[in-house]
Amino acid sequence: MRVTPGDAVALTEALVRVDSRNPSLVPGAPGERDAALLIAEVLGGWGFLVELAEAAPGRPNVIARIGGRPDGGGRSLMLNGHLDIVGTEGMAHDPFSAERRGDRLYGRGSADMKAGIAAMCAAAWRAAVTGVAGEIVVAAVADEEFESLGTRALIASGVRADAAIVTEPTRLAICPAHRGFVWVEVTVHGRAAHGSRYDIGVDAIRGAAFLLAELDAFEGAELVRRTHPLLGRASLHASTVEGGVGWSTYPDRCVLRIERRTVPGESAAAVVGEVEAAWMRVRARRPELTATVRLETSQSASDVAADAPVVRALASALRPLESPPRIEGLSAWTDAALLNEAGIPAICFGPGDIALAHAAEEWVPVGEIERATEVLARLAAEWCGYGEQ
């Protein structure tokens, strides 16, 4: 496909027209392959060295490299974004038309995060034509919306850089930190009996309610004190409750799923321990109840110091457009956490509003795409060619 080199808006439109719904979230969906092939073709035409590497069968990452003078020197920079999108049910407009209404470009994935991918691709090209000393690595990955198979595979393959920008939608704020999450499943066991037999029935649903009351008290007493300057406090909520078979039967089983949003410094093991301790307080009062507590999955919080070199460099690149630059926390989890765990300082910055992600109406400001591209190009040139060594 022909897209003028460095044209982030045209590339956004082309990407939005490609259905890249994640098949792990939407059974039968096509996945990221067509979007990856489009990016690979465009960036190859722009002079990038392009590699397609499967993160899962039929679901490739695009790893494209540009810049790096033969004499070496300069720092390397990774620009990372995900190609997969969520489902389109209930959308208020055509999800794949890339319709323009004034300064808004509509479509599923326009904000989350095909505009960010287009901006980082165009920015890398614009920076490279200045002759940067260091290498720019563009990583357009699969599966961030489910298990982050793409960035996990990218890291496992040994791809590294001195810093990374994940171009998630931040409204052009610099986001050095975001929360993590822990999913915990609790199965409470009671004893089935006729509804009239209080003498032998043990109500598992009531047991789950006792646990929720304990966790509510724990949040009010403890979690409100676990804070981060950019992210606010740690939190929890009940995600689903399943149990019972009929009006006149004591339920012998209730499955409670809890999501705990973590701040930097908290671990999944500690969260599971907190739920287990809350259950033991219930059990001390209701010994007839038993329960099993199981970790379903977790993702760590991400935290880069506000005065880290990559944050200062991005702030410098942003200052001509916005002074002082906004430094904020990001509410949602991103692949930046995985990059940080791998030793690559990674922060988020990109066009669009995360509040529109997965929404019935999703759009991105066209002007913001261009401004993001300008800032990222300036950052890449300074970091890879002119930053402090």
SULJOWO-V653096 format. One record per residue. PHI is phi in whole degrees, 0 to 359 (NA if undefined). Layout:
{{PHI} {PHI}}
This chain:
{{NA} {268} {231} {305} {307} {82} {269} {288} {292} {297} {292} {301} {301} {296} {292} {297} {288} {265} {284} {237} {300} {287} {289} {286} {260} {235} {307} {86} {292} {283} {80} {267} {303} {296} {294} {295} {297} {298} {299} {299} {295} {296} {291} {299} {292} {273} {100} {283} {272} {245} {230} {255} {228} {290} {274} {205} {307} {74} {229} {272} {272} {252} {240} {237} {237} {207} {86} {87} {286} {303} {280} {75} {84} {80} {262} {265} {224} {259} {247} {237} {202} {256} {272} {281} {231} {271} {291} {244} {301} {79} {290} {271} {210} {301} {287} {235} {273} {54} {292} {257} {231} {62} {270} {255} {248} {263} {151} {295} {89} {299} {273} {241} {212} {290} {295} {296} {296} {298} {297} {288} {295} {295} {295} {299} {295} {299} {292} {295} {291} {278} {85} {296} {284} {268} {270} {252} {250} {261} {239} {256} {248} {265} {68} {298} {288} {237} {237} {56} {298} {294} {291} {299} {293} {302} {293} {298} {282} {96} {291} {220} {205} {285} {196} {216} {244} {262} {272} {295} {289} {235} {60} {66} {273} {274} {240} {278} {216} {210} {288} {254} {212} {226} {255} {238} {252} {243} {252} {265} {250} {243} {219} {291} {196} {300} {300} {275} {259} {297} {286} {237} {286} {233} {274} {292} {293} {298} {299} {296} {294} {300} {295} {299} {296} {297} {292} {298} {295} {296} {297} {292} {267} {244} {295} {297} {266} {267} {235} {226} {300} {256} {246} {78} {253} {290} {208} {212} {208} {278} {271} {215} {226} {228} {176} {90} {233} {180} {301} {253} {227} {294} {285} {268} {205} {216} {254} {246} {249} {237} {253} {245} {271} {254} {255} {307} {102} {268} {242} {297} {299} {294} {296} {301} {298} {294} {293} {298} {296} {297} {295} {296} {292} {295} {297} {298} {266} {230} {294} {286} {267} {229} {204} {243} {245} {226} {282} {276} {196} {203} {222} {286} {291} {237} {206} {241} {302} {296} {252} {295} {305} {291} {292} {296} {293} {292} {299} {296} {291} {275} {304} {298} {262} {210} {228} {279} {298} {276} {244} {225} {270} {255} {288} {275} {280} {218} {292} {303} {298} {292} {295} {297} {298} {275} {91} {252} {302} {229} {229} {253} {196} {186} {281} {99} {241} {298} {295} {268} {295} {67} {274} {295} {236} {237} {207} {224} {290} {299} {298} {289} {300} {293} {293} {299} {298} {300} {294} {295} {296} {296} {300} {298} {295} {289} {292} {274} {239} {230} {290} {297} {268}}
